[in-house]
Amino acid sequence: MSNAVLGLFAGLFLALAGITGGIGGFLFAVVLGGIGLIIGAHRDGTIDLGALLRSRGRG
């Protein structure tokens, strides 16, 4: 499935969230979509969440 088709489905789902849930539902869908994007990018190897979450030895 191409990125264009995935973007189309994401836009349709966000439109449905905005219609059914109002602005609160739309914003909630956008936040969950962003979290899903970050997790997906981590699984693809695009970003490294481990490096961001590791504590930096302070002292």
PyMOL Python script that loads the backbone (N, CA, C, O; Angstrom):
from pymol import cmd

cmd.read_pdbstr("""\
ATOM      1  N   MET A   1       0.853  -1.169   0.000  1.00  0.00           N
ATOM      2  CA  MET A   1       0.000   0.000   0.000  1.00  0.00           C
ATOM      3  C   MET A   1       0.900   1.233   0.000  1.00  0.00           C
ATOM      4  O   MET A   1       1.828   1.331   0.803  1.00  0.00           O
ATOM      5  N   SER A   2       0.625   2.160  -0.891  1.00  0.00           N
ATOM      6  CA  SER A   2       1.478   3.333  -1.032  1.00  0.00           C
ATOM      7  C   SER A   2       1.206   4.356   0.069  1.00  0.00           C
ATOM      8  O   SER A   2       0.183   4.304   0.752  1.00  0.00           O
ATOM      9  N   ASN A   3       2.134   5.270   0.220  1.00  0.00           N
ATOM     10  CA  ASN A   3       1.985   6.313   1.229  1.00  0.00           C
ATOM     11  C   ASN A   3       0.802   7.221   0.923  1.00  0.00           C
ATOM     12  O   ASN A   3       0.172   7.750   1.839  1.00  0.00           O
ATOM     13  N   ALA A   4       0.496   7.406  -0.359  1.00  0.00           N
ATOM     14  CA  ALA A   4      -0.641   8.242  -0.730  1.00  0.00           C
ATOM     15  C   ALA A   4      -1.948   7.620  -0.252  1.00  0.00           C
ATOM     16  O   ALA A   4      -2.831   8.324   0.237  1.00  0.00           O
ATOM     17  N   VAL A   5      -2.071   6.310  -0.391  1.00  0.00           N
ATOM     18  CA  VAL A   5      -3.286   5.620   0.052  1.00  0.00           C
ATOM     19  C   VAL A   5      -3.389   5.657   1.569  1.00  0.00           C
ATOM     20  O   VAL A   5      -4.476   5.860   2.110  1.00  0.00           O
ATOM     21  N   LEU A   6      -2.274   5.466   2.260  1.00  0.00           N
ATOM     22  CA  LEU A   6      -2.280   5.556   3.721  1.00  0.00           C
ATOM     23  C   LEU A   6      -2.668   6.961   4.175  1.00  0.00           C
ATOM     24  O   LEU A   6      -3.420   7.119   5.137  1.00  0.00           O
ATOM     25  N   GLY A   7      -2.161   7.974   3.490  1.00  0.00           N
ATOM     26  CA  GLY A   7      -2.526   9.349   3.816  1.00  0.00           C
ATOM     27  C   GLY A   7      -4.002   9.621   3.570  1.00  0.00           C
ATOM     28  O   GLY A   7      -4.641  10.352   4.328  1.00  0.00           O
ATOM     29  N   LEU A   8      -4.546   9.024   2.498  1.00  0.00           N
ATOM     30  CA  LEU A   8      -5.966   9.171   2.214  1.00  0.00           C
ATOM     31  C   LEU A   8      -6.805   8.570   3.333  1.00  0.00           C
ATOM     32  O   LEU A   8      -7.750   9.200   3.806  1.00  0.00           O
ATOM     33  N   PHE A   9      -6.471   7.367   3.757  1.00  0.00           N
ATOM     34  CA  PHE A   9      -7.210   6.724   4.847  1.00  0.00           C
ATOM     35  C   PHE A   9      -7.072   7.500   6.154  1.00  0.00           C
ATOM     36  O   PHE A   9      -8.045   7.639   6.897  1.00  0.00           O
ATOM     37  N   ALA A  10      -5.889   7.998   6.437  1.00  0.00           N
ATOM     38  CA  ALA A  10      -5.697   8.784   7.655  1.00  0.00           C
ATOM     39  C   ALA A  10      -6.559  10.039   7.621  1.00  0.00           C
ATOM     40  O   ALA A  10      -7.171  10.394   8.628  1.00  0.00           O
ATOM     41  N   GLY A  11      -6.615  10.715   6.478  1.00  0.00           N
ATOM     42  CA  GLY A  11      -7.455  11.896   6.350  1.00  0.00           C
ATOM     43  C   GLY A  11      -8.930  11.574   6.512  1.00  0.00           C
ATOM     44  O   GLY A  11      -9.666  12.334   7.141  1.00  0.00           O
ATOM     45  N   LEU A  12      -9.370  10.449   5.949  1.00  0.00           N
ATOM     46  CA  LEU A  12     -10.762  10.051   6.086  1.00  0.00           C
ATOM     47  C   LEU A  12     -11.118   9.731   7.533  1.00  0.00           C
ATOM     48  O   LEU A  12     -12.186  10.110   8.012  1.00  0.00           O
ATOM     49  N   PHE A  13     -10.228   9.038   8.225  1.00  0.00           N
ATOM     50  CA  PHE A  13     -10.487   8.707   9.630  1.00  0.00           C
ATOM     51  C   PHE A  13     -10.509   9.959  10.499  1.00  0.00           C
ATOM     52  O   PHE A  13     -11.324  10.060  11.417  1.00  0.00           O
ATOM     53  N   LEU A  14      -9.625  10.911  10.222  1.00  0.00           N
ATOM     54  CA  LEU A  14      -9.628  12.155  10.984  1.00  0.00           C
ATOM     55  C   LEU A  14     -10.893  12.963  10.703  1.00  0.00           C
ATOM     56  O   LEU A  14     -11.434  13.610  11.600  1.00  0.00           O
ATOM     57  N   ALA A  15     -11.362  12.923   9.459  1.00  0.00           N
ATOM     58  CA  ALA A  15     -12.615  13.613   9.133  1.00  0.00           C
ATOM     59  C   ALA A  15     -13.787  12.976   9.878  1.00  0.00           C
ATOM     60  O   ALA A  15     -14.653  13.683  10.392  1.00  0.00           O
ATOM     61  N   LEU A  16     -13.817  11.661   9.936  1.00  0.00           N
ATOM     62  CA  LEU A  16     -14.872  10.979  10.685  1.00  0.00           C
ATOM     63  C   LEU A  16     -14.807  11.318  12.174  1.00  0.00           C
ATOM     64  O   LEU A  16     -15.837  11.515  12.818  1.00  0.00           O
ATOM     65  N   ALA A  17     -13.602  11.385  12.708  1.00  0.00           N
ATOM     66  CA  ALA A  17     -13.450  11.740  14.126  1.00  0.00           C
ATOM     67  C   ALA A  17     -13.946  13.157  14.371  1.00  0.00           C
ATOM     68  O   ALA A  17     -14.579  13.423  15.393  1.00  0.00           O
ATOM     69  N   GLY A  18     -13.668  14.062  13.450  1.00  0.00           N
ATOM     70  CA  GLY A  18     -14.134  15.434  13.603  1.00  0.00           C
ATOM     71  C   GLY A  18     -15.642  15.549  13.499  1.00  0.00           C
ATOM     72  O   GLY A  18     -16.257  16.356  14.195  1.00  0.00           O
ATOM     73  N   ILE A  19     -16.241  14.741  12.627  1.00  0.00           N
ATOM     74  CA  ILE A  19     -17.693  14.786  12.450  1.00  0.00           C
ATOM     75  C   ILE A  19     -18.403  14.201  13.663  1.00  0.00           C
ATOM     76  O   ILE A  19     -19.363  14.788  14.163  1.00  0.00           O
ATOM     77  N   THR A  20     -17.941  13.057  14.136  1.00  0.00           N
ATOM     78  CA  THR A  20     -18.644  12.370  15.218  1.00  0.00           C
ATOM     79  C   THR A  20     -18.284  12.900  16.599  1.00  0.00           C
ATOM     80  O   THR A  20     -19.129  12.899  17.494  1.00  0.00           O
ATOM     81  N   GLY A  21     -17.061  13.348  16.789  1.00  0.00           N
ATOM     82  CA  GLY A  21     -16.633  13.741  18.129  1.00  0.00           C
ATOM     83  C   GLY A  21     -16.426  15.222  18.321  1.00  0.00           C
ATOM     84  O   GLY A  21     -16.038  15.654  19.406  1.00  0.00           O
ATOM     85  N   GLY A  22     -16.675  16.012  17.293  1.00  0.00           N
ATOM     86  CA  GLY A  22     -16.440  17.445  17.416  1.00  0.00           C
ATOM     87  C   GLY A  22     -14.951  17.744  17.472  1.00  0.00           C
ATOM     88  O   GLY A  22     -14.129  16.914  17.083  1.00  0.00           O
ATOM     89  N   ILE A  23     -14.612  18.912  17.948  1.00  0.00           N
ATOM     90  CA  ILE A  23     -13.212  19.327  17.985  1.00  0.00           C
ATOM     91  C   ILE A  23     -12.413  18.499  18.990  1.00  0.00           C
ATOM     92  O   ILE A  23     -11.233  18.228  18.769  1.00  0.00           O
ATOM     93  N   GLY A  24     -13.049  18.095  20.092  1.00  0.00           N
ATOM     94  CA  GLY A  24     -12.347  17.268  21.074  1.00  0.00           C
ATOM     95  C   GLY A  24     -11.984  15.905  20.513  1.00  0.00           C
ATOM     96  O   GLY A  24     -10.871  15.421  20.717  1.00  0.00           O
ATOM     97  N   GLY A  25     -12.920  15.287  19.805  1.00  0.00           N
ATOM     98  CA  GLY A  25     -12.643  13.990  19.175  1.00  0.00           C
ATOM     99  C   GLY A  25     -11.595  14.098  18.096  1.00  0.00           C
ATOM    100  O   GLY A  25     -10.767  13.202  17.932  1.00  0.00           O
ATOM    101  N   PHE A  26     -11.627  15.206  17.349  1.00  0.00           N
ATOM    102  CA  PHE A  26     -10.637  15.416  16.298  1.00  0.00           C
ATOM    103  C   PHE A  26      -9.242  15.548  16.887  1.00  0.00           C
ATOM    104  O   PHE A  26      -8.298  14.925  16.401  1.00  0.00           O
ATOM    105  N   LEU A  27      -9.108  16.361  17.939  1.00  0.00           N
ATOM    106  CA  LEU A  27      -7.791  16.541  18.559  1.00  0.00           C
ATOM    107  C   LEU A  27      -7.286  15.256  19.191  1.00  0.00           C
ATOM    108  O   LEU A  27      -6.093  14.958  19.134  1.00  0.00           O
ATOM    109  N   PHE A  28      -8.195  14.489  19.796  1.00  0.00           N
ATOM    110  CA  PHE A  28      -7.812  13.200  20.369  1.00  0.00           C
ATOM    111  C   PHE A  28      -7.308  12.254  19.283  1.00  0.00           C
ATOM    112  O   PHE A  28      -6.327  11.539  19.489  1.00  0.00           O
ATOM    113  N   ALA A  29      -7.972  12.246  18.128  1.00  0.00           N
ATOM    114  CA  ALA A  29      -7.542  11.398  17.012  1.00  0.00           C
ATOM    115  C   ALA A  29      -6.182  11.839  16.479  1.00  0.00           C
ATOM    116  O   ALA A  29      -5.363  11.000  16.104  1.00  0.00           O
ATOM    117  N   VAL A  30      -5.938  13.138  16.444  1.00  0.00           N
ATOM    118  CA  VAL A  30      -4.650  13.640  15.970  1.00  0.00           C
ATOM    119  C   VAL A  30      -3.529  13.239  16.930  1.00  0.00           C
ATOM    120  O   VAL A  30      -2.447  12.850  16.488  1.00  0.00           O
ATOM    121  N   VAL A  31      -3.776  13.331  18.230  1.00  0.00           N
ATOM    122  CA  VAL A  31      -2.766  12.942  19.224  1.00  0.00           C
ATOM    123  C   VAL A  31      -2.461  11.448  19.119  1.00  0.00           C
ATOM    124  O   VAL A  31      -1.296  11.050  19.117  1.00  0.00           O
ATOM    125  N   LEU A  32      -3.507  10.621  19.031  1.00  0.00           N
ATOM    126  CA  LEU A  32      -3.284   9.185  18.902  1.00  0.00           C
ATOM    127  C   LEU A  32      -2.588   8.849  17.586  1.00  0.00           C
ATOM    128  O   LEU A  32      -1.761   7.939  17.538  1.00  0.00           O
ATOM    129  N   GLY A  33      -2.915   9.570  16.529  1.00  0.00           N
ATOM    130  CA  GLY A  33      -2.232   9.363  15.252  1.00  0.00           C
ATOM    131  C   GLY A  33      -0.756   9.700  15.339  1.00  0.00           C
ATOM    132  O   GLY A  33       0.079   9.002  14.764  1.00  0.00           O
ATOM    133  N   GLY A  34      -0.431  10.775  16.060  1.00  0.00           N
ATOM    134  CA  GLY A  34       0.977  11.137  16.246  1.00  0.00           C
ATOM    135  C   GLY A  34       1.743  10.104  17.041  1.00  0.00           C
ATOM    136  O   GLY A  34       2.893   9.795  16.728  1.00  0.00           O
ATOM    137  N   ILE A  35       1.104   9.567  18.073  1.00  0.00           N
ATOM    138  CA  ILE A  35       1.741   8.508  18.863  1.00  0.00           C
ATOM    139  C   ILE A  35       1.964   7.269  18.004  1.00  0.00           C
ATOM    140  O   ILE A  35       3.017   6.637  18.071  1.00  0.00           O
ATOM    141  N   GLY A  36       0.965   6.931  17.199  1.00  0.00           N
ATOM    142  CA  GLY A  36       1.107   5.787  16.289  1.00  0.00           C
ATOM    143  C   GLY A  36       2.212   6.008  15.271  1.00  0.00           C
ATOM    144  O   GLY A  36       2.945   5.079  14.934  1.00  0.00           O
ATOM    145  N   LEU A  37       2.336   7.241  14.778  1.00  0.00           N
ATOM    146  CA  LEU A  37       3.395   7.563  13.827  1.00  0.00           C
ATOM    147  C   LEU A  37       4.769   7.390  14.458  1.00  0.00           C
ATOM    148  O   LEU A  37       5.675   6.841  13.830  1.00  0.00           O
ATOM    149  N   ILE A  38       4.933   7.850  15.689  1.00  0.00           N
ATOM    150  CA  ILE A  38       6.218   7.727  16.376  1.00  0.00           C
ATOM    151  C   ILE A  38       6.568   6.263  16.612  1.00  0.00           C
ATOM    152  O   ILE A  38       7.711   5.859  16.398  1.00  0.00           O
ATOM    153  N   ILE A  39       5.597   5.464  17.050  1.00  0.00           N
ATOM    154  CA  ILE A  39       5.853   4.045  17.293  1.00  0.00           C
ATOM    155  C   ILE A  39       6.167   3.329  15.980  1.00  0.00           C
ATOM    156  O   ILE A  39       7.066   2.490  15.929  1.00  0.00           O
ATOM    157  N   GLY A  40       5.430   3.658  14.923  1.00  0.00           N
ATOM    158  CA  GLY A  40       5.695   3.048  13.620  1.00  0.00           C
ATOM    159  C   GLY A  40       7.064   3.415  13.080  1.00  0.00           C
ATOM    160  O   GLY A  40       7.756   2.568  12.516  1.00  0.00           O
ATOM    161  N   ALA A  41       7.463   4.678  13.248  1.00  0.00           N
ATOM    162  CA  ALA A  41       8.782   5.096  12.795  1.00  0.00           C
ATOM    163  C   ALA A  41       9.876   4.402  13.592  1.00  0.00           C
ATOM    164  O   ALA A  41      10.936   4.086  13.051  1.00  0.00           O
ATOM    165  N   HIS A  42       9.627   4.165  14.869  1.00  0.00           N
ATOM    166  CA  HIS A  42      10.604   3.442  15.690  1.00  0.00           C
ATOM    167  C   HIS A  42      10.736   2.005  15.200  1.00  0.00           C
ATOM    168  O   HIS A  42      11.845   1.480  15.105  1.00  0.00           O
ATOM    169  N   ARG A  43       9.615   1.372  14.892  1.00  0.00           N
ATOM    170  CA  ARG A  43       9.657  -0.008  14.420  1.00  0.00           C
ATOM    171  C   ARG A  43      10.300  -0.123  13.038  1.00  0.00           C
ATOM    172  O   ARG A  43      10.909  -1.145  12.725  1.00  0.00           O
ATOM    173  N   ASP A  44      10.170   0.922  12.205  1.00  0.00           N
ATOM    174  CA  ASP A  44      10.808   0.933  10.901  1.00  0.00           C
ATOM    175  C   ASP A  44      12.299   1.232  10.995  1.00  0.00           C
ATOM    176  O   ASP A  44      13.044   0.995  10.044  1.00  0.00           O
ATOM    177  N   GLY A  45      12.730   1.747  12.129  1.00  0.00           N
ATOM    178  CA  GLY A  45      14.132   2.083  12.308  1.00  0.00           C
ATOM    179  C   GLY A  45      14.469   3.506  11.913  1.00  0.00           C
ATOM    180  O   GLY A  45      15.645   3.859  11.828  1.00  0.00           O
ATOM    181  N   THR A  46      13.466   4.329  11.671  1.00  0.00           N
ATOM    182  CA  THR A  46      13.698   5.710  11.277  1.00  0.00           C
ATOM    183  C   THR A  46      14.169   6.553  12.450  1.00  0.00           C
ATOM    184  O   THR A  46      15.059   7.391  12.299  1.00  0.00           O
ATOM    185  N   ILE A  47      13.577   6.333  13.617  1.00  0.00           N
ATOM    186  CA  ILE A  47      14.007   7.049  14.817  1.00  0.00           C
ATOM    187  C   ILE A  47      14.347   6.028  15.895  1.00  0.00           C
ATOM    188  O   ILE A  47      13.885   4.888  15.852  1.00  0.00           O
ATOM    189  N   ASP A  48      15.155   6.446  16.859  1.00  0.00           N
ATOM    190  CA  ASP A  48      15.556   5.572  17.947  1.00  0.00           C
ATOM    191  C   ASP A  48      15.017   6.123  19.255  1.00  0.00           C
ATOM    192  O   ASP A  48      15.580   7.059  19.824  1.00  0.00           O
ATOM    193  N   LEU A  49      13.924   5.539  19.727  1.00  0.00           N
ATOM    194  CA  LEU A  49      13.327   6.010  20.973  1.00  0.00           C
ATOM    195  C   LEU A  49      14.194   5.669  22.177  1.00  0.00           C
ATOM    196  O   LEU A  49      14.154   6.376  23.183  1.00  0.00           O
ATOM    197  N   GLY A  50      14.966   4.611  22.092  1.00  0.00           N
ATOM    198  CA  GLY A  50      15.836   4.222  23.197  1.00  0.00           C
ATOM    199  C   GLY A  50      16.843   5.311  23.516  1.00  0.00           C
ATOM    200  O   GLY A  50      17.142   5.568  24.682  1.00  0.00           O
ATOM    201  N   ALA A  51      17.369   5.954  22.475  1.00  0.00           N
ATOM    202  CA  ALA A  51      18.336   7.033  22.688  1.00  0.00           C
ATOM    203  C   ALA A  51      17.667   8.240  23.335  1.00  0.00           C
ATOM    204  O   ALA A  51      18.294   8.955  24.116  1.00  0.00           O
ATOM    205  N   LEU A  52      16.415   8.467  23.017  1.00  0.00           N
ATOM    206  CA  LEU A  52      15.708   9.607  23.602  1.00  0.00           C
ATOM    207  C   LEU A  52      15.305   9.345  25.044  1.00  0.00           C
ATOM    208  O   LEU A  52      15.248  10.271  25.853  1.00  0.00           O
ATOM    209  N   LEU A  53      15.026   8.091  25.370  1.00  0.00           N
ATOM    210  CA  LEU A  53      14.502   7.757  26.681  1.00  0.00           C
ATOM    211  C   LEU A  53      15.587   7.384  27.691  1.00  0.00           C
ATOM    212  O   LEU A  53      15.326   7.347  28.894  1.00  0.00           O
ATOM    213  N   ARG A  54      16.799   7.109  27.212  1.00  0.00           N
ATOM    214  CA  ARG A  54      17.883   6.767  28.132  1.00  0.00           C
ATOM    215  C   ARG A  54      18.249   7.972  28.986  1.00  0.00           C
ATOM    216  O   ARG A  54      18.273   9.110  28.517  1.00  0.00           O
ATOM    217  N   SER A  55      18.533   7.691  30.247  1.00  0.00           N
ATOM    218  CA  SER A  55      18.952   8.799  31.110  1.00  0.00           C
ATOM    219  C   SER A  55      20.396   9.150  30.793  1.00  0.00           C
ATOM    220  O   SER A  55      21.224   8.279  30.529  1.00  0.00           O
ATOM    221  N   ARG A  56      20.669  10.409  30.825  1.00  0.00           N
ATOM    222  CA  ARG A  56      22.039  10.877  30.585  1.00  0.00           C
ATOM    223  C   ARG A  56      22.716  10.966  31.948  1.00  0.00           C
ATOM    224  O   ARG A  56      22.254  11.682  32.836  1.00  0.00           O
ATOM    225  N   GLY A  57      23.797  10.243  32.102  1.00  0.00           N
ATOM    226  CA  GLY A  57      24.482  10.212  33.383  1.00  0.00           C
ATOM    227  C   GLY A  57      24.839  11.611  33.880  1.00  0.00           C
ATOM    228  O   GLY A  57      25.787  12.235  33.401  1.00  0.00           O
ATOM    229  N   ARG A  58      24.077  12.078  34.827  1.00  0.00           N
ATOM    230  CA  ARG A  58      24.317  13.415  35.370  1.00  0.00           C
ATOM    231  C   ARG A  58      25.314  13.324  36.509  1.00  0.00           C
ATOM    232  O   ARG A  58      25.273  12.397  37.318  1.00  0.00           O
ATOM    233  N   GLY A  59      26.170  14.255  36.560  1.00  0.00           N
ATOM    234  CA  GLY A  59      27.062  14.267  37.696  1.00  0.00           C
ATOM    235  C   GLY A  59      28.380  14.704  37.374  1.00  0.00           C
ATOM    236  O   GLY A  59      29.243  14.762  38.251  1.00  0.00           O
TER     237      GLY A  59
END
""", "prot")
cmd.dss("prot")
cmd.show_as("cartoon", "prot")
cmd.util.cbc("prot")
cmd.orient("prot")
